Amino acid sequence: MSGATDAPARRGVGLWLLAIAAMIAVMVVLGGATRVSGSGLSIMEWAPLTGALPPLSGGEWRRLFALYQQIPQYHLRHEGMDLAGFKHIFWLEWAHRLWGRLMGVALFVPLVVFWARGRISRRLAARLVGIFVLGGLQGAVGWFMVASGFFPASDAVAPARLVIHLGLALVLYAAVLWTAFAELLPDPPGARAMLARVGARATLSLVALTILAGGFVAGLHAGLDYNTFPLMDGHLVPVGYAKLAPFWRNMSENIAAVQFDHRLLATLALGCALATLSAGVWARAALSTLARGALAALGIVVLLQFSLGVATLLLIVPAPLAVAHQAGAVLLLTTALFAVYVLPAPRASKDVP
C-alpha cells in the first residue's frame, strides 16, 4: 500500500483504531469506577469464555455469592450483605470484564477482514497482532491483580499489581492511538520548533508517570489523608515521607510519600505543559495550525485535570470526582500523545512516540 490510492484505506483503518482507542479509554474509566465502588473482587473466577454470560439462575447467583463470602473483603467491608447487595457490586465488575471481551472482538474481527482484503501492510498487520496479544495479556494481568485481593487480611487488591494493570492499559492505549495517528496523519506537518517538541515529549513522560503514581494513591486510598493543598499537614514535604525502610518501600507503601509523589509529578506535568505551550506561542510562525491547536488543547486539558485533582483531594475523594479524575487522566494522555505526534521534525520517524 502506498501513494494517494491508499488514502481511503488508511483512513478507514485509522478510524477503526480510533474507535478501539475510545473503547480502551472507556475501559480505563470503568476500571476506576469498579475500584471506587469496591466491586473489583465480586467475581471470584477466571473464565475468559464462559464468564461472558452473567448468572442465569438463582442457584448460580447463590453459588457466586457464597464464593465472595469466603474472601476477606466480604468480612472486612460487607459483613451482612444480602444477595441484592452482592448483585449491585457484581454487575459493574461483570460489565468491566465484558467490555474487555468486546474490545478483543472489535480488534480481532476487523483485523482479519482488513488483512484478508489487503488493506493493511504486513508491517502494520504485525504491529496490530502484537497489540491484540498485548490486550490478551492485559486480561491475564487483570486477573493477577484481582487475585491479590483474595489473600488473608486483605480487603483490596495489591497497589503494585493495580499499577502494573494500569500501566499496561496505558501502553496499550498509547500504542493503538499512535498507530491511528500514523494512519490518519501519515505526514504530520511538523516544524523545527525544538523547544516545543522537547517540551511535548517531556510533558508526555511526566503525564504517564503521574498516572502511574496515581495508581498507588488509588491502591492505598491515600487520597483520604492530607486533604489540604498545597501543604500536607502544614508541611510542603510531609513529616512521615521516609518513615519506611528500605527507602524504596515509601514509593509504594507509605501513604504520605505516595500522595506527595503524585502531587509533585502532577505539578511538574502542569508546569512542563504550560512551558511547552509558551514555547509554541514563541515559535508560532514555525508551527502548523494543527500543531498550534494541539498545544492549546494540551494547555487547557492539563489545567482542567490539575484543578479536578485538587478538588477531588479537598473534597475527600467523592466517587463521581474520582472517576472523572481518572477519565481526565486518559484525556490528558491523549492530548499529550497527539502533541508529540504533530511536532516532530520533518521526515522524522513516526513509528514510535
Residue frames relative to the residue before (quaternion, step in Angstrom):
aa qw qx qy qz dx dy dz
M 1.0000 0.0000 0.0000 0.0000 0.00 0.00 0.00
S 0.2677 0.7501 -0.5701 0.2014 3.57 -0.72 0.99
G 0.7510 0.4181 -0.2759 0.4302 3.53 -1.29 0.32
A 0.7552 -0.4140 0.2755 0.4271 3.48 -1.39 0.05
T 0.6019 0.5837 -0.3702 0.3999 3.59 1.13 -0.64
D 0.6151 0.5637 -0.3530 0.4235 3.60 1.18 -0.40
A 0.4916 0.7291 -0.4162 0.2314 3.56 1.12 -0.63
P 0.6868 0.4628 -0.3246 0.4568 3.68 0.70 -0.84
A 0.6561 0.5114 -0.3192 0.4541 3.59 0.97 -0.84
R 0.6693 0.4929 -0.3037 0.4657 3.57 0.92 -0.89
R 0.6249 0.5309 -0.3395 0.4608 3.57 1.04 -0.74
G 0.6498 0.5165 -0.3206 0.4563 3.59 0.95 -0.82
V 0.6546 0.4953 -0.3067 0.4818 3.57 0.96 -0.87
G 0.6593 0.5236 -0.3111 0.4409 3.57 0.95 -0.87
L 0.6622 0.4955 -0.3092 0.4695 3.58 0.95 -0.83
W 0.6085 0.5366 -0.3430 0.4735 3.57 1.07 -0.73
L 0.6867 0.4746 -0.2912 0.4674 3.60 0.88 -0.89
L 0.5969 0.5370 -0.3665 0.4700 3.59 1.08 -0.58
A 0.6344 0.5198 -0.3289 0.4682 3.58 1.03 -0.77
I 0.6351 0.5134 -0.3265 0.4759 3.60 1.02 -0.78
A 0.6382 0.5217 -0.3243 0.4641 3.58 0.99 -0.85
A 0.6361 0.5204 -0.3259 0.4673 3.58 1.01 -0.80
M 0.6360 0.5199 -0.3272 0.4670 3.59 1.03 -0.75
I 0.6365 0.5128 -0.3317 0.4712 3.58 1.02 -0.76
A 0.6278 0.5349 -0.3333 0.4567 3.57 1.00 -0.81
V 0.6421 0.5042 -0.3159 0.4835 3.59 0.98 -0.85
M 0.6321 0.5448 -0.3267 0.4437 3.57 1.02 -0.83
V 0.6459 0.5139 -0.3213 0.4642 3.59 0.97 -0.83
V 0.6635 0.4905 -0.3032 0.4767 3.59 0.96 -0.86
L 0.6221 0.5258 -0.3346 0.4739 3.59 1.02 -0.76
G 0.6344 0.5283 -0.3240 0.4621 3.56 1.03 -0.80
G 0.6413 0.5190 -0.3224 0.4641 3.56 1.03 -0.77
A 0.6544 0.5038 -0.3078 0.4724 3.55 0.98 -0.86
T 0.6235 0.5399 -0.3302 0.4591 3.57 1.04 -0.76
R 0.6662 0.4976 -0.2997 0.4676 3.57 0.95 -0.90
V 0.6772 0.5054 -0.3045 0.4395 3.59 0.82 -0.99
S 0.7200 0.4475 -0.2491 0.4682 3.58 0.98 -0.83
G 0.4420 -0.7046 0.4534 0.3203 3.59 1.23 -0.23
S 0.4338 0.7376 -0.4233 0.2977 3.57 1.22 0.47
G 0.5172 0.7290 -0.3798 0.2385 3.56 1.21 -0.50
L 0.7291 0.4102 -0.2452 0.4900 3.61 1.13 -0.49
S 0.4349 0.7423 -0.4355 0.2649 3.58 1.24 0.12
I 0.7125 0.3502 -0.2419 0.5578 3.61 1.20 -0.38
M 0.2202 -0.8462 0.4813 0.0622 3.54 -0.37 1.29
E 0.7001 0.4607 -0.2602 0.4795 3.59 1.23 -0.08
W 0.3065 -0.7114 0.6040 0.1876 3.54 -1.18 0.69
A 0.1955 0.7762 -0.5632 0.2053 3.59 -0.19 1.30
P 0.2282 -0.8379 0.4780 0.1315 3.62 0.29 1.26
L 0.7555 0.3591 -0.2084 0.5068 3.62 1.00 -0.74
T 0.7553 0.3927 -0.2292 0.4720 3.58 0.56 -1.14
G 0.5927 0.5973 -0.3622 0.4009 3.59 1.17 -0.47
A 0.5041 0.6507 -0.4261 0.3753 3.58 1.26 -0.17
L 0.6811 0.4335 -0.2809 0.5189 3.59 1.21 -0.45
P 0.4015 -0.6973 0.5299 0.2677 3.60 -0.92 0.81
P 0.6720 -0.4458 0.3618 0.4676 3.63 -1.22 0.10
L 0.2029 -0.8185 0.5332 0.0674 3.55 -0.84 1.03
S 0.7596 0.2566 -0.1784 0.5704 3.60 1.23 0.11
G 0.6360 -0.5331 0.3966 0.3924 3.52 -1.26 0.41
G 0.6267 0.5509 -0.3332 0.4391 3.55 1.06 -0.74
E 0.6612 0.4980 -0.3064 0.4700 3.58 0.99 -0.82
W 0.6154 0.5291 -0.3472 0.4698 3.59 1.04 -0.72
R 0.6780 0.4906 -0.2975 0.4595 3.59 0.87 -0.89
R 0.6232 0.5399 -0.3397 0.4524 3.59 1.06 -0.72
L 0.6875 0.4720 -0.2872 0.4713 3.59 0.88 -0.92
F 0.6277 0.5256 -0.3350 0.4665 3.57 1.06 -0.73
A 0.6361 0.5265 -0.3267 0.4598 3.59 1.02 -0.79
L 0.6211 0.5242 -0.3409 0.4725 3.59 1.05 -0.68
Y 0.6603 0.5077 -0.3129 0.4564 3.57 0.93 -0.90
Q 0.6475 0.5410 -0.3221 0.4294 3.59 1.02 -0.73
Q 0.6169 0.5652 -0.3395 0.4298 3.59 1.26 -0.24
I 0.6704 0.5092 -0.3127 0.4398 3.63 1.16 -0.39
P 0.6625 -0.5435 0.3354 0.3915 3.61 -1.13 0.54
Q 0.6091 0.5857 -0.3839 0.3722 3.61 0.92 -0.76
Y 0.6180 0.5510 -0.3582 0.4316 3.59 0.97 -0.78
H 0.7256 0.4397 -0.2530 0.4649 3.58 0.82 -0.97
L 0.7053 0.4693 -0.2698 0.4578 3.60 1.05 -0.68
R 0.8014 0.2791 -0.1318 0.5123 3.59 1.05 -0.70
H 0.8386 0.2239 -0.0445 0.4946 3.55 0.88 -0.99
E 0.1702 0.8025 -0.5513 0.1522 3.57 1.07 0.64
G 0.8022 0.2527 -0.2093 0.4988 3.57 -0.81 1.02
M 0.4047 0.7113 -0.4803 0.3155 3.59 1.25 0.02
D 0.2990 -0.7469 0.5595 0.1993 3.61 -0.98 0.78
L 0.7377 -0.4199 0.2826 0.4468 3.57 -1.29 0.06
A 0.6180 0.5435 -0.3495 0.4477 3.60 1.03 -0.70
G 0.6520 0.5053 -0.3113 0.4718 3.58 1.00 -0.79
F 0.6280 0.5283 -0.3296 0.4668 3.57 1.05 -0.77
K 0.6379 0.5247 -0.3322 0.4554 3.58 0.95 -0.82
H 0.6155 0.5693 -0.3441 0.4227 3.58 1.03 -0.77
I 0.7309 0.3833 -0.2481 0.5073 3.61 0.88 -0.84
F 0.5844 0.6052 -0.3706 0.3936 3.59 1.14 -0.60
W 0.6886 0.5367 -0.3108 0.3758 3.59 0.77 -1.03
L 0.6442 0.5176 -0.3400 0.4488 3.59 0.99 -0.69
E 0.6626 0.4784 -0.3097 0.4860 3.59 0.94 -0.82
W 0.6337 0.5205 -0.3387 0.4613 3.60 1.00 -0.74
A 0.6456 0.5101 -0.3203 0.4695 3.61 0.98 -0.81
H 0.6143 0.5526 -0.3353 0.4526 3.57 1.05 -0.79
R 0.7022 0.4500 -0.2638 0.4847 3.57 0.88 -0.94
L 0.6295 0.5283 -0.3411 0.4563 3.60 0.99 -0.76
W 0.6311 0.5353 -0.3349 0.4507 3.58 0.97 -0.82
G 0.6254 0.5324 -0.3307 0.4648 3.57 1.05 -0.73
R 0.6535 0.4978 -0.3160 0.4747 3.59 0.97 -0.79
L 0.6441 0.5195 -0.3211 0.4606 3.59 1.00 -0.82
M 0.6115 0.5398 -0.3483 0.4620 3.58 1.07 -0.68
G 0.6307 0.5376 -0.3333 0.4494 3.57 0.99 -0.81
V 0.6640 0.4874 -0.2969 0.4832 3.57 0.97 -0.87
A 0.6717 0.5109 -0.2941 0.4487 3.58 0.93 -0.94
L 0.6666 0.4613 -0.3020 0.5016 3.58 1.17 -0.46
F 0.7234 0.4845 -0.2670 0.4132 3.57 0.77 -1.04
V 0.6958 0.4979 -0.3055 0.4179 3.62 0.73 -1.01
P 0.6933 0.4349 -0.3082 0.4849 3.68 0.75 -0.85
L 0.5837 0.5755 -0.3779 0.4305 3.59 1.08 -0.63
V 0.6642 0.4884 -0.3009 0.4794 3.58 0.90 -0.91
V 0.6639 0.5090 -0.3092 0.4523 3.60 0.92 -0.90
F 0.6702 0.4939 -0.2987 0.4666 3.60 0.84 -0.95
W 0.6564 0.5129 -0.3081 0.4595 3.56 0.96 -0.89
A 0.6710 0.5089 -0.2999 0.4482 3.59 0.90 -0.95
R 0.7159 0.4327 -0.2453 0.4899 3.58 1.10 -0.69
G 0.4919 -0.6957 0.4105 0.3249 3.57 1.25 0.09
R 0.4273 0.7281 -0.4440 0.3001 3.59 1.15 0.51
I 0.7377 0.2801 -0.2149 0.5755 3.58 1.27 -0.03
S 0.5039 -0.6531 0.4783 0.3013 3.54 -1.08 0.73
R 0.6521 -0.5013 0.3802 0.4230 3.56 -1.27 0.27
R 0.6441 0.5344 -0.3247 0.4406 3.55 1.00 -0.82
L 0.6700 0.4702 -0.2986 0.4908 3.57 0.94 -0.85
A 0.6206 0.5438 -0.3448 0.4476 3.58 1.00 -0.77
A 0.6421 0.5210 -0.3249 0.4591 3.58 0.97 -0.86
R 0.6487 0.5079 -0.3201 0.4677 3.58 0.98 -0.82
L 0.6788 0.4933 -0.2999 0.4538 3.59 0.91 -0.87
V 0.6063 0.5243 -0.3537 0.4822 3.58 1.09 -0.64
G 0.6323 0.5257 -0.3262 0.4663 3.57 1.03 -0.77
I 0.6369 0.5149 -0.3222 0.4748 3.58 1.02 -0.78
F 0.6364 0.5240 -0.3266 0.4623 3.58 1.01 -0.81
V 0.6504 0.4997 -0.3118 0.4796 3.60 0.96 -0.84
L 0.6340 0.5273 -0.3237 0.4640 3.57 1.01 -0.82
G 0.6324 0.5277 -0.3287 0.4621 3.57 1.05 -0.73
G 0.6448 0.5075 -0.3177 0.4751 3.57 1.02 -0.77
L 0.6285 0.5281 -0.3237 0.4705 3.55 1.06 -0.79
Q 0.6143 0.5568 -0.3464 0.4389 3.57 1.05 -0.74
G 0.6237 0.5331 -0.3388 0.4605 3.58 1.04 -0.71
A 0.6607 0.4961 -0.3011 0.4761 3.57 0.99 -0.86
V 0.6448 0.5071 -0.3202 0.4738 3.58 1.00 -0.79
G 0.5995 0.5612 -0.3553 0.4466 3.58 1.10 -0.67
W 0.6688 0.4732 -0.3023 0.4872 3.58 0.96 -0.81
F 0.5903 0.5617 -0.3469 0.4644 3.58 1.10 -0.74
M 0.6544 0.4955 -0.3015 0.4851 3.57 1.03 -0.80
V 0.6730 0.5044 -0.3055 0.4465 3.59 0.80 -0.99
A 0.6437 0.5533 -0.3258 0.4164 3.58 0.94 -0.88
S 0.5958 0.5766 -0.3729 0.4166 3.60 1.12 -0.53
G 0.6394 0.5314 -0.3282 0.4484 3.59 1.20 -0.37
F 0.5841 0.5842 -0.3720 0.4232 3.58 1.29 -0.02
F 0.4892 0.6874 -0.4269 0.3255 3.58 1.27 -0.22
P 0.6193 -0.5456 0.4032 0.3951 3.60 -1.16 0.53
A 0.8445 0.1674 -0.1579 0.4836 3.56 -1.15 0.78
S 0.5837 0.5536 -0.3884 0.4495 3.60 1.19 0.42
D 0.1163 -0.7986 0.5859 0.0740 3.57 -0.92 0.87
A 0.7518 0.2422 -0.1737 0.5883 3.59 1.29 0.27
V 0.6153 -0.5388 0.4108 0.4030 3.56 -1.26 0.21
A 0.6090 -0.5579 0.4191 0.3771 3.56 -1.24 0.47
P 0.5166 -0.6701 0.4272 0.3188 3.64 -0.74 0.95
A 0.6407 0.5314 -0.3391 0.4383 3.60 0.95 -0.80
R 0.6705 0.4794 -0.3015 0.4793 3.58 0.97 -0.81
L 0.5920 0.5553 -0.3579 0.4616 3.58 1.11 -0.65
V 0.6750 0.4883 -0.2921 0.4698 3.58 0.93 -0.90
I 0.6108 0.5329 -0.3533 0.4670 3.62 1.03 -0.70
H 0.6592 0.5092 -0.2959 0.4676 3.57 0.94 -0.93
L 0.6681 0.4876 -0.2902 0.4813 3.57 0.95 -0.89
G 0.6606 0.5229 -0.3112 0.4397 3.58 0.91 -0.89
L 0.6572 0.4926 -0.3155 0.4753 3.58 0.96 -0.81
A 0.6093 0.5397 -0.3516 0.4624 3.60 1.07 -0.68
L 0.6508 0.5102 -0.3162 0.4649 3.60 0.99 -0.80
V 0.6327 0.5215 -0.3294 0.4682 3.58 1.00 -0.81
L 0.6613 0.5053 -0.3002 0.4660 3.56 0.93 -0.93
Y 0.6541 0.5136 -0.3057 0.4636 3.58 0.92 -0.90
A 0.6747 0.4961 -0.2964 0.4592 3.58 0.87 -0.96
A 0.6500 0.5222 -0.3235 0.4473 3.60 0.95 -0.84
V 0.6742 0.4829 -0.2964 0.4738 3.58 0.92 -0.89
L 0.6810 0.4966 -0.2935 0.4511 3.56 0.87 -0.97
W 0.6520 0.5134 -0.3186 0.4581 3.60 0.94 -0.84
T 0.6537 0.5035 -0.3100 0.4724 3.57 0.99 -0.83
A 0.6200 0.5284 -0.3378 0.4714 3.59 1.06 -0.71
F 0.6293 0.5272 -0.3327 0.4641 3.58 0.97 -0.83
A 0.6703 0.5205 -0.3007 0.4351 3.57 0.91 -0.94
E 0.6744 0.4730 -0.2950 0.4842 3.60 1.13 -0.62
L 0.7217 0.4393 -0.2489 0.4734 3.58 0.98 -0.81
L 0.7800 0.1531 -0.0706 0.6026 3.57 1.14 -0.69
P 0.0643 -0.8597 0.5046 0.0452 3.60 0.58 1.11
D 0.7815 0.1798 -0.1095 0.5873 3.61 1.15 -0.49
P 0.1088 -0.8278 0.5469 0.0611 3.59 0.36 1.19
P 0.4582 -0.7062 0.4667 0.2712 3.59 -0.91 0.86
G 0.0078 -0.8362 0.5472 -0.0364 3.55 0.47 1.22
A 0.1750 -0.7618 0.6131 0.1142 3.54 -1.26 0.35
R 0.5238 -0.6421 0.4550 0.3260 3.56 -1.13 0.50
A 0.2467 0.7302 -0.5808 0.2621 3.52 0.45 1.27
M 0.2438 -0.8492 0.4486 0.1353 3.53 0.38 1.32
L 0.6866 0.4957 -0.3100 0.4321 3.61 0.76 -0.98
A 0.6652 0.4961 -0.3100 0.4641 3.57 0.90 -0.87
R 0.6590 0.5163 -0.3130 0.4486 3.58 0.97 -0.86
V 0.6687 0.4778 -0.2964 0.4865 3.58 0.91 -0.92
G 0.6526 0.5279 -0.3163 0.4420 3.57 0.98 -0.84
A 0.6392 0.5221 -0.3292 0.4588 3.59 1.00 -0.77
R 0.6625 0.4909 -0.3108 0.4728 3.58 0.95 -0.81
A 0.6472 0.5066 -0.3220 0.4699 3.58 0.98 -0.80
T 0.6359 0.5260 -0.3259 0.4611 3.57 1.01 -0.81
L 0.6346 0.5303 -0.3285 0.4563 3.58 0.94 -0.87
S 0.6595 0.5043 -0.3113 0.4623 3.59 0.90 -0.89
L 0.6798 0.4866 -0.2943 0.4631 3.58 0.90 -0.90
V 0.6213 0.5312 -0.3443 0.4619 3.59 1.02 -0.74
A 0.6555 0.5080 -0.3147 0.4618 3.60 0.91 -0.89
L 0.6667 0.4910 -0.3031 0.4718 3.60 0.92 -0.88
T 0.6355 0.5332 -0.3298 0.4506 3.58 1.01 -0.77
I 0.6507 0.5087 -0.3202 0.4640 3.57 0.98 -0.82
L 0.6530 0.5003 -0.3167 0.4722 3.59 0.96 -0.83
A 0.6340 0.5094 -0.3310 0.4785 3.59 1.01 -0.76
G 0.6187 0.5450 -0.3318 0.4584 3.56 1.12 -0.68
G 0.5798 0.5789 -0.3680 0.4396 3.56 1.18 -0.54
F 0.6533 0.4844 -0.3125 0.4908 3.58 1.03 -0.74
V 0.5999 0.5455 -0.3558 0.4647 3.59 1.07 -0.71
A 0.6734 0.4875 -0.2943 0.4714 3.57 0.92 -0.92
G 0.6762 0.5234 -0.3001 0.4228 3.57 0.89 -0.95
L 0.7435 0.3695 -0.2084 0.5169 3.58 1.06 -0.73
H 0.3587 -0.7259 0.4897 0.3234 3.60 1.31 -0.11
A 0.1985 0.8382 -0.4848 0.1519 3.56 1.13 0.75
G 0.5795 0.6082 -0.3743 0.3926 3.58 1.18 -0.39
L 0.5971 0.5735 -0.3611 0.4292 3.57 1.26 -0.20
D 0.6844 0.4071 -0.2699 0.5413 3.57 1.32 -0.07
Y 0.8247 0.2267 -0.1642 0.4914 3.57 -1.31 0.34
N 0.2027 0.8307 -0.4917 0.1646 3.57 0.83 1.01
T 0.5098 0.5575 -0.4727 0.4537 3.52 0.81 1.15
F 0.0700 -0.7934 0.6040 0.0284 3.56 -1.22 0.46
P 0.5621 -0.1696 -0.8095 -0.0037 1.63 -1.92 1.61
L 0.5981 0.5802 -0.3745 0.4068 3.63 1.18 -0.30
M 0.2680 -0.7301 0.6070 0.1635 3.52 -1.27 0.53
D 0.8137 -0.1409 0.0338 0.5630 3.56 -0.33 1.30
G 0.7364 -0.4435 0.2153 0.4632 3.54 1.02 0.89
H 0.7037 0.4113 -0.2531 0.5211 3.58 1.27 0.03
L 0.5295 -0.6080 0.4802 0.3455 3.54 -1.15 0.58
V 0.7433 0.1591 -0.0972 0.6424 3.57 1.05 -0.87
P 0.4498 -0.7205 0.4426 0.2875 3.63 -0.55 1.05
V 0.6221 -0.5871 0.3788 0.3533 3.55 -1.08 0.78
G 0.7658 0.3897 -0.2100 0.4664 3.59 0.90 -0.85
Y 0.2283 0.8260 -0.4998 0.1254 3.59 1.18 0.36
A 0.8207 0.2136 -0.0841 0.5233 3.62 0.81 -0.95
K 0.2583 0.8243 -0.4782 0.1584 3.59 1.06 0.64
L 0.6814 0.4741 -0.2931 0.4744 3.62 1.18 -0.43
A 0.1226 -0.7655 0.6266 0.0801 3.55 -1.19 0.60
P 0.4735 -0.2214 -0.8479 0.0884 1.50 -1.88 1.65
F 0.7305 -0.4940 0.2635 0.3911 3.54 -1.27 0.57
W 0.6343 0.5758 -0.3473 0.3814 3.60 0.94 -0.85
R 0.5636 0.6091 -0.3968 0.3923 3.61 1.14 -0.47
N 0.5781 0.6018 -0.3772 0.4018 3.59 1.14 -0.57
M 0.6103 0.5956 -0.3445 0.3926 3.58 1.10 -0.69
S 0.8147 0.2249 -0.1066 0.5237 3.61 1.12 -0.54
E 0.7627 0.3846 -0.1937 0.4826 3.61 1.20 -0.33
N 0.6802 0.4755 -0.2771 0.4842 3.60 1.21 -0.40
I 0.4429 -0.7262 0.4580 0.2584 3.59 -0.49 1.19
A 0.6597 0.5174 -0.3177 0.4429 3.60 0.88 -0.91
A 0.7002 0.4668 -0.2708 0.4673 3.58 0.87 -0.96
V 0.6453 0.5316 -0.3216 0.4445 3.57 0.96 -0.87
Q 0.6882 0.4619 -0.2984 0.4733 3.59 0.87 -0.87
F 0.6375 0.5228 -0.3383 0.4536 3.60 0.98 -0.79
D 0.6474 0.5238 -0.3252 0.4480 3.60 0.91 -0.88
H 0.6517 0.5104 -0.3154 0.4640 3.57 0.97 -0.84
R 0.6396 0.5173 -0.3154 0.4731 3.58 0.99 -0.86
L 0.6754 0.5086 -0.2997 0.4419 3.57 0.85 -1.00
L 0.6787 0.4835 -0.2958 0.4670 3.58 0.86 -0.93
A 0.6359 0.5261 -0.3313 0.4573 3.59 1.00 -0.78
T 0.6573 0.5031 -0.3072 0.4695 3.57 1.00 -0.83
L 0.6439 0.5099 -0.3170 0.4741 3.58 1.00 -0.81
A 0.6432 0.5117 -0.3250 0.4678 3.60 0.99 -0.82
L 0.6289 0.5284 -0.3283 0.4664 3.58 1.01 -0.80
G 0.6901 0.4823 -0.2846 0.4584 3.58 0.81 -0.97
C 0.6634 0.5076 -0.3060 0.4568 3.56 0.96 -0.86
A 0.6542 0.5114 -0.3176 0.4578 3.59 0.98 -0.82
L 0.6743 0.4799 -0.3007 0.4740 3.58 0.95 -0.83
A 0.6219 0.5180 -0.3392 0.4795 3.59 1.09 -0.66
T 0.6317 0.5260 -0.3237 0.4685 3.57 1.05 -0.77
L 0.6334 0.5189 -0.3201 0.4765 3.56 1.01 -0.81
S 0.6424 0.5174 -0.3175 0.4679 3.58 1.00 -0.81
A 0.6393 0.5138 -0.3204 0.4740 3.58 1.01 -0.81
G 0.6414 0.5240 -0.3201 0.4600 3.57 1.07 -0.74
V 0.6281 0.5180 -0.3316 0.4766 3.57 1.05 -0.76
W 0.6467 0.5282 -0.3064 0.4571 3.57 1.00 -0.87
A 0.7639 0.3142 -0.1660 0.5387 3.59 1.02 -0.82
R 0.1645 0.8532 -0.4853 0.0972 3.57 1.25 0.45
A 0.6770 0.5124 -0.3070 0.4300 3.59 0.87 -0.92
A 0.6969 0.4755 -0.2727 0.4624 3.59 1.15 -0.56
L 0.6604 0.5172 -0.2957 0.4571 3.58 1.27 -0.18
S 0.4964 -0.6313 0.5076 0.3122 3.51 -1.21 0.60
T 0.6615 -0.4831 0.3858 0.4245 3.56 -1.28 0.26
L 0.6388 0.5339 -0.3200 0.4522 3.57 1.02 -0.83
A 0.6685 0.4965 -0.3006 0.4650 3.58 0.94 -0.88
R 0.6448 0.5093 -0.3281 0.4661 3.59 0.95 -0.80
G 0.6509 0.5148 -0.3121 0.4625 3.57 0.98 -0.81
A 0.6412 0.5295 -0.3226 0.4522 3.58 1.02 -0.82
L 0.6722 0.4881 -0.2987 0.4698 3.58 0.96 -0.83
A 0.6271 0.5217 -0.3386 0.4690 3.59 1.02 -0.73
A 0.6510 0.5072 -0.3141 0.4693 3.58 0.96 -0.86
L 0.6271 0.5371 -0.3363 0.4529 3.58 1.00 -0.81
G 0.6667 0.5051 -0.3081 0.4533 3.59 0.90 -0.86
I 0.6679 0.5032 -0.2991 0.4596 3.57 0.94 -0.89
V 0.6999 0.4795 -0.2844 0.4465 3.57 0.80 -1.00
V 0.6540 0.5069 -0.3412 0.4461 3.61 0.92 -0.78
L 0.6279 0.5207 -0.3371 0.4702 3.62 1.05 -0.67
L 0.6578 0.5040 -0.3067 0.4682 3.58 0.95 -0.87
Q 0.6833 0.4907 -0.2930 0.4543 3.58 0.89 -0.92
F 0.6383 0.5108 -0.3299 0.4719 3.59 0.97 -0.78
S 0.6585 0.5030 -0.3071 0.4680 3.59 0.93 -0.87
L 0.6472 0.5164 -0.3160 0.4632 3.56 0.99 -0.81
G 0.6385 0.5280 -0.3237 0.4568 3.58 1.03 -0.79
V 0.6564 0.4965 -0.3100 0.4760 3.59 0.94 -0.85
A 0.6501 0.5125 -0.3191 0.4614 3.60 0.94 -0.84
T 0.6320 0.5331 -0.3281 0.4569 3.59 0.99 -0.85
L 0.6623 0.5054 -0.2953 0.4676 3.57 1.00 -0.86
L 0.7055 0.4829 -0.2789 0.4373 3.58 0.75 -1.04
L 0.7163 0.4216 -0.2435 0.4999 3.58 1.11 -0.68
I 0.4663 -0.7170 0.4027 0.3261 3.57 1.36 0.29
V 0.6749 -0.5944 0.2776 0.3378 3.51 0.75 1.23
P 0.0501 0.7745 -0.6262 0.0750 3.62 0.41 1.12
A 0.6217 -0.6094 0.3430 0.3528 3.57 -0.94 0.92
P 0.6691 0.4957 -0.3422 0.4352 3.68 0.76 -0.84
L 0.6738 0.4808 -0.3033 0.4721 3.59 0.96 -0.81
A 0.6203 0.5467 -0.3452 0.4441 3.59 1.02 -0.74
V 0.6720 0.4747 -0.2926 0.4873 3.58 0.95 -0.86
A 0.6360 0.5218 -0.3246 0.4667 3.59 1.01 -0.81
H 0.6321 0.5338 -0.3270 0.4567 3.58 1.05 -0.76
Q 0.6515 0.4907 -0.3207 0.4816 3.59 1.01 -0.74
A 0.6314 0.5113 -0.3326 0.4789 3.58 1.03 -0.74
G 0.6370 0.5313 -0.3222 0.4562 3.58 1.03 -0.78
A 0.6073 0.5560 -0.3506 0.4463 3.57 1.10 -0.67
V 0.6495 0.5028 -0.3138 0.4763 3.57 1.00 -0.82
L 0.6466 0.5146 -0.3164 0.4659 3.58 0.98 -0.83
L 0.6571 0.5006 -0.3142 0.4679 3.59 0.96 -0.82
L 0.6294 0.5202 -0.3357 0.4696 3.58 0.98 -0.79
T 0.6369 0.5388 -0.3192 0.4497 3.58 1.01 -0.82
T 0.6931 0.4674 -0.2874 0.4674 3.59 0.83 -0.95
A 0.6362 0.5190 -0.3337 0.4631 3.60 1.05 -0.69
L 0.6363 0.5198 -0.3209 0.4711 3.59 0.99 -0.82
F 0.6713 0.4968 -0.3029 0.4592 3.56 0.90 -0.89
A 0.6341 0.5249 -0.3333 0.4596 3.59 0.99 -0.78
V 0.6404 0.5099 -0.3237 0.4745 3.57 0.99 -0.80
Y 0.6644 0.5293 -0.3168 0.4220 3.58 0.91 -0.87
V 0.7642 0.3944 -0.2158 0.4625 3.59 0.82 -0.92
L 0.6834 0.4989 -0.2966 0.4429 3.60 1.23 0.02
P 0.4022 0.7102 -0.5149 0.2622 3.68 1.02 0.34
A 0.5775 -0.5335 0.4611 0.4114 3.55 -1.27 0.23
P 0.6403 -0.5232 0.3789 0.4156 3.61 -1.11 0.52
R 0.8378 0.1593 -0.1743 0.4923 3.53 -1.07 0.92
A 0.4146 0.6905 -0.4972 0.3227 3.60 1.18 0.24
S 0.5695 -0.6016 0.4310 0.3578 3.57 -1.14 0.64
K 0.1821 -0.7956 0.5716 0.0841 3.54 -0.99 0.85
D 0.4013 0.7474 -0.4548 0.2711 3.56 1.22 0.39
V 0.7837 0.1518 -0.0943 0.5949 3.57 1.16 -0.52
P 0.5887 -0.5793 0.4129 0.3838 3.61 -1.11 0.54
